[in-house]
């Protein structure tokens, strides 16, 4: 069982991040792990974060949905968690995958307001109306995870509505995210150069791109490191970035970020570092057609350039049109600017484009991060 729990914690780890381009909701980890009514298990369990992430994926009808988790510092030594769970949370903190804070509640709502994300919490947010009116007044922005058939479901906690949809960043958020920031504290995992200098610094797997920095906290109007409380230095403009998504079988399976320094290769099983692997979602015929490395995406002067690097070629769906007569062939080694609304089609049913421009509403169940969880670890309501 210990091995199975370790596997599911690894799967959950792939769904936590502080990258403002990828996160889809904000949570307070110390709150989520104590939703004992969700599974009737022990007082605190890190597996409940996976259950909430699965619920969010079902709500959004999208695989690989990351959440932005804030963590109370006391959780790193919480005796209600197992030693393995505490070690995992410390590793996430050292790698900059989560924020470790003394007062995560205020930060949770601040991040949601700056980034235009929903908050998944049972905490009352009515008193925040004056500070974060956008967050509180728009429908579906504060949602409570509650027990449901087959796992948690969400109810509107403040503002009405049910579907958590990412909105526009606030003016303050857009301004903060237009710059790079540096923390004066050495080894800062959020605003430094990579690993956080903690117990797992030598094992840190996150090499944070400047485009993936979280938003600073605003204290007295000054950009501040939320973890260290130190005023941040302005390190210049943040690199341009563009978010693309892979849609397979009518469902968005994964999002990824392009910058001018970080192109991305998408294919069945690309060898390139940072390649986007599609093989696990493809049927046998699609695997035969789609090359290991099929298309490469680059960001040049604000434009997304797609180049076919396959043996079979691809196609462009201008404006997202699925009419066969509108499909424009993309031959091997041919490049094209990906205009607004365009989709790249590697094979029928396998498309890549900007997330908000891809068709949605497919009747599929997203993959679960809890697939490897031992059945005795949770008892879901029937």
C-alpha positions in Angstrom: 0.0 0.0 0.0 2.8 2.4 0.8 4.1 2.0 -2.8 0.6 2.7 -4.2 0.2 5.8 -2.0 3.6 7.1 -3.2 2.4 6.6 -6.8 -0.7 8.6 -6.3 1.2 11.4 -4.5 3.5 11.5 -7.5 0.5 11.9 -9.7 -0.9 14.7 -7.5 2.5 16.4 -7.6 2.1 16.8 -11.4 -1.1 18.8 -10.7 0.3 21.5 -8.4 2.1 24.5 -9.7 2.5 28.2 -9.1 2.7 29.0 -12.8 0.1 31.7 -13.5 -0.3 30.6 -17.1 -1.3 27.0 -16.2 -3.1 27.1 -12.8 -6.9 26.8 -13.0 -7.9 27.3 -9.4 -6.5 28.2 -6.0 -6.7 26.1 -2.8 -5.5 26.2 0.8 -3.8 22.8 1.3 -4.2 22.9 5.1 -8.0 23.2 4.6 -8.4 20.6 1.8 -6.5 17.8 3.6 -9.0 18.0 6.5 -12.2 17.5 4.4 -12.8 14.3 6.4 -16.4 14.1 5.3 -15.3 13.5 1.7 -14.0 10.0 2.4 -14.6 9.3 6.1 -10.9 8.6 6.6 -8.2 9.8 9.0 -8.2 13.5 10.2 -5.8 14.7 7.6 -4.8 13.1 4.3 -2.9 14.5 1.4 -4.9 12.2 -0.9 -7.9 14.6 -0.5 -6.1 17.1 -2.6 -6.1 14.6 -5.4 -9.8 14.0 -4.9 -10.5 17.8 -5.2 -8.3 18.0 -8.3 -10.2 15.2 -9.9 -13.5 17.0 -9.1 -12.1 20.1 -10.8 -11.1 18.1 -13.9 -14.6 16.7 -14.1 -16.1 20.2 -13.7 -13.9 21.6 -16.5 -14.0 18.5 -18.6 -10.3 18.7 -19.0 -7.3 16.4 -18.1 -4.2 17.5 -16.3 -5.8 20.4 -14.5 -3.2 22.1 -12.2 -4.1 24.0 -9.0 -2.3 26.8 -7.2 -1.8 25.6 -3.6 -0.9 27.8 -0.7 0.3 26.0 2.4 0.4 27.1 6.0 3.9 26.7 7.4 2.7 24.6 10.3 1.6 21.9 7.8 5.3 21.0 7.3 5.4 19.5 10.8 1.7 18.5 11.2 1.5 15.3 13.2 -1.9 14.4 11.5 0.0 13.7 8.3 2.3 10.7 7.8 6.0 11.3 7.7 5.9 10.5 4.0 3.2 13.1 3.4 5.1 15.8 5.3 8.2 15.0 3.3 6.2 15.3 0.0 4.9 18.7 1.1 8.4 19.9 2.0 9.6 18.8 -1.4 6.9 20.7 -3.1 7.8 23.8 -1.1 11.5 23.4 -1.9 10.7 23.0 -5.6 8.5 26.1 -5.7 5.4 24.1 -6.6 3.4 25.5 -3.7 3.6 28.6 -1.6 4.5 28.2 2.1 3.0 31.0 4.2 2.1 32.1 7.7 -1.3 33.4 6.6 -2.4 31.5 3.5 -6.1 32.6 3.7 -5.4 36.2 2.6 -2.9 35.0 0.0 -5.3 32.5 -1.5 -7.8 35.3 -2.3 -5.1 37.7 -3.4 -3.8 35.2 -5.9 -7.3 34.4 -7.2 -8.0 38.1 -7.6 -4.7 38.9 -9.4 -4.9 35.9 -11.8 -8.6 35.7 -12.4 -9.0 32.2 -10.9 -11.7 30.6 -8.9 -11.1 29.7 -5.2 -12.0 26.2 -4.0 -12.7 26.6 -0.3 -15.4 26.3 2.4 -14.2 29.4 4.2 -16.6 32.3 4.1 -15.5 35.1 1.8 -18.2 37.7 2.3 -16.0 40.0 4.3 -13.6 40.2 1.3 -16.2 42.1 -0.8 -14.5 45.4 -0.4 -11.0 44.1 -1.0 -11.7 41.7 -3.8 -15.1 42.7 -5.4 -14.3 41.0 -8.7 -13.7 37.7 -6.9 -16.8 37.8 -4.7 -19.4 39.3 -7.0 -18.8 37.2 -10.1 -20.6 33.9 -10.3 -18.7 30.7 -9.7 -15.5 32.3 -8.3 -15.7 30.9 -4.8 -16.7 27.2 -4.7 -17.0 24.8 -1.9 -15.9 21.1 -2.4 -18.6 18.9 -0.7 -19.2 15.2 -0.7 -20.9 13.8 -3.7 -21.5 10.5 -5.5 -18.2 9.2 -6.6 -16.2 12.0 -5.1 -16.3 15.7 -4.2 -18.5 18.1 -6.2 -18.6 21.9 -6.0 -21.3 24.2 -4.9 -21.3 28.0 -5.2 -20.1 29.4 -1.9 -20.3 33.1 -2.8 -21.7 34.8 -5.8 -23.9 32.0 -7.3 -23.2 30.0 -10.4 -21.5 26.6 -10.5 -18.8 26.4 -13.3 -15.4 27.6 -12.3 -14.1 29.6 -15.3 -10.9 31.5 -15.3 -11.5 35.2 -15.9 -9.3 38.1 -16.9 -6.4 39.1 -14.6 -7.0 42.1 -12.5 -5.2 45.4 -13.6 -2.8 44.9 -10.7 -2.2 41.3 -11.7 -1.5 42.2 -15.3 1.0 44.8 -14.3 2.8 42.6 -11.8 3.0 39.7 -14.4 4.5 42.0 -17.0 7.8 42.1 -15.0 10.3 39.6 -13.6 11.0 39.8 -9.8 13.9 38.7 -7.6 13.8 38.0 -3.9 16.8 39.1 -1.9 16.7 35.9 0.2 19.1 33.3 -1.2 17.6 30.2 -2.8 14.0 31.6 -2.9 12.0 28.9 -4.7 9.4 31.4 -6.0 11.5 34.4 -7.0 15.0 32.9 -7.2 16.8 30.7 -9.7 15.3 27.3 -9.2 15.4 25.0 -6.1 14.5 26.5 -2.8 17.6 25.7 -0.8 15.8 23.4 1.6 16.3 19.8 2.5 15.6 18.7 -1.1 17.5 21.5 -2.9 19.8 19.1 -4.6 16.8 17.1 -5.9 14.8 20.1 -7.1 13.1 19.3 -10.4 11.8 22.7 -11.2 13.9 25.1 -13.3 11.5 28.0 -13.1 11.1 30.0 -16.3 10.8 33.7 -15.7 7.5 33.5 -17.5 6.3 31.0 -14.9 6.9 33.1 -11.8 3.9 33.5 -9.5 2.4 36.9 -8.8 4.1 38.9 -6.0 2.1 39.8 -3.0 1.2 43.5 -2.7 2.0 44.9 0.8 1.6 48.6 1.1 1.5 48.7 -2.7 5.0 47.2 -3.0 5.7 43.8 -4.7 6.7 41.5 -1.9 7.8 37.9 -1.6 4.9 36.1 0.1 7.2 33.5 1.6 9.9 35.7 3.0 8.1 39.0 3.4 11.0 40.8 1.6 10.5 43.5 -1.0 11.2 42.2 -4.5 13.6 43.7 -7.0 12.4 44.5 -10.5 14.5 42.3 -12.8 13.1 43.6 -16.1 10.3 42.6 -18.5 8.8 39.2 -18.2 9.3 37.1 -21.4 6.4 36.9 -23.8 4.5 33.6 -23.5 1.6 31.8 -25.1 -0.5 28.9 -23.8 -1.4 26.1 -26.1 -3.5 23.0 -25.5 -3.7 19.5 -26.9 -7.2 18.2 -27.6 -7.6 14.5 -28.2 -11.0 12.8 -28.7 -12.8 16.0 -28.0 -11.2 16.6 -24.6 -8.4 19.0 -23.7 -5.7 16.7 -22.4 -2.9 19.0 -21.6 -1.8 22.7 -21.7 1.7 23.9 -22.2 3.5 27.2 -22.3 5.7 28.6 -25.1 8.3 31.4 -24.7 10.8 32.7 -27.1 13.5 30.7 -25.3 11.4 27.6 -24.8 9.9 26.0 -28.0 7.9 22.8 -27.7 7.8 19.6 -29.7 4.6 17.6 -29.7 4.3 14.0 -30.9 3.7 10.4 -30.0 6.9 10.3 -27.8 9.3 13.1 -28.5 12.9 12.7 -27.4 13.4 16.5 -26.9 13.6 17.9 -23.4 10.2 19.2 -22.4 8.5 17.4 -25.3 4.7 17.0 -25.1 3.9 13.2 -25.2 0.6 12.2 -26.7 1.0 8.4 -26.9 -1.1 7.6 -23.8 -4.2 9.2 -25.4 -3.9 7.8 -28.9 -5.6 4.7 -30.5 -3.5 2.3 -32.5 -4.2 3.9 -35.9 -3.3 7.4 -34.5 0.0 6.0 -33.1 0.9 4.6 -36.5 0.3 8.0 -38.2 1.7 10.4 -35.6 5.5 10.5 -35.5 7.5 10.4 -32.3 8.2 14.1 -32.9 5.4 15.5 -35.1 5.2 19.3 -34.9 7.3 22.0 -33.3 5.9 25.2 -31.9 8.0 28.4 -31.5 7.2 31.9 -30.3 8.8 34.5 -32.5 8.1 38.2 -32.0 4.8 37.4 -30.4 3.7 35.0 -33.2 3.2 31.3 -32.8 5.1 29.4 -35.6 4.3 25.8 -36.2 6.6 23.5 -38.2 5.8 20.0 -39.2 8.8 17.8 -38.4 7.0 14.5 -39.1 7.1 12.0 -42.0 3.3 12.1 -42.7 2.4 15.8 -42.5 -0.3 17.6 -40.6 -3.1 20.1 -41.3 -4.3 23.5 -40.3 -7.9 24.1 -39.4 -8.3 27.9 -40.1 -10.6 29.5 -37.6 -11.2 26.1 -36.1 -13.4 25.0 -39.0 -13.9 21.2 -39.1 -15.2 21.2 -42.7 -12.9 19.0 -44.7 -12.7 21.4 -47.5 -11.3 24.1 -45.2 -8.3 22.0 -44.0 -5.0 23.4 -45.2 -2.2 20.7 -45.6 1.0 21.3 -43.7 3.7 19.3 -45.4 6.8 17.9 -43.7 9.3 20.7 -42.9 6.7 23.3 -43.8 6.1 26.2 -41.3 3.1 28.5 -40.8 2.0 31.2 -38.4 -0.8 30.0 -36.2 -3.4 32.7 -36.5 -6.1 33.4 -34.0 -8.6 30.6 -34.0 -6.4 28.2 -36.0 -5.9 24.6 -34.9 -3.1 22.3 -35.9 -4.5 18.8 -36.7 -2.0 15.9 -36.4 -4.7 13.3 -37.1 -8.5 13.3 -37.0 -9.5 14.1 -33.5 -6.0 15.2 -32.4 -5.7 19.0 -32.5 -3.6 21.7 -30.9 -4.5 25.3 -30.5 -5.2 28.1 -28.0 -7.3 26.7 -25.1 -10.1 29.2 -25.3 -10.5 28.5 -29.0 -10.8 24.7 -28.9 -14.3 23.2 -29.0 -15.4 21.9 -25.6 -18.3 19.9 -24.1 -17.1 16.4 -25.0 -18.9 13.6 -23.1 -15.7 12.0 -21.7 -14.4 11.4 -18.2 -10.9 13.0 -17.6 -8.1 10.8 -16.3 -7.9 10.5 -12.5 -4.8 11.3 -10.4 -6.4 8.9 -7.9 -6.3 5.9 -10.2 -3.4 4.4 -8.3 -4.9 5.0 -4.8 -5.5 1.9 -2.7 -9.2 1.4 -2.3 -9.1 1.2 1.5 -7.6 4.7 1.6 -10.9 6.3 0.8 -14.6 5.4 1.2 -16.6 7.5 -1.2 -20.3 8.2 -0.6 -22.6 6.1 -2.8 
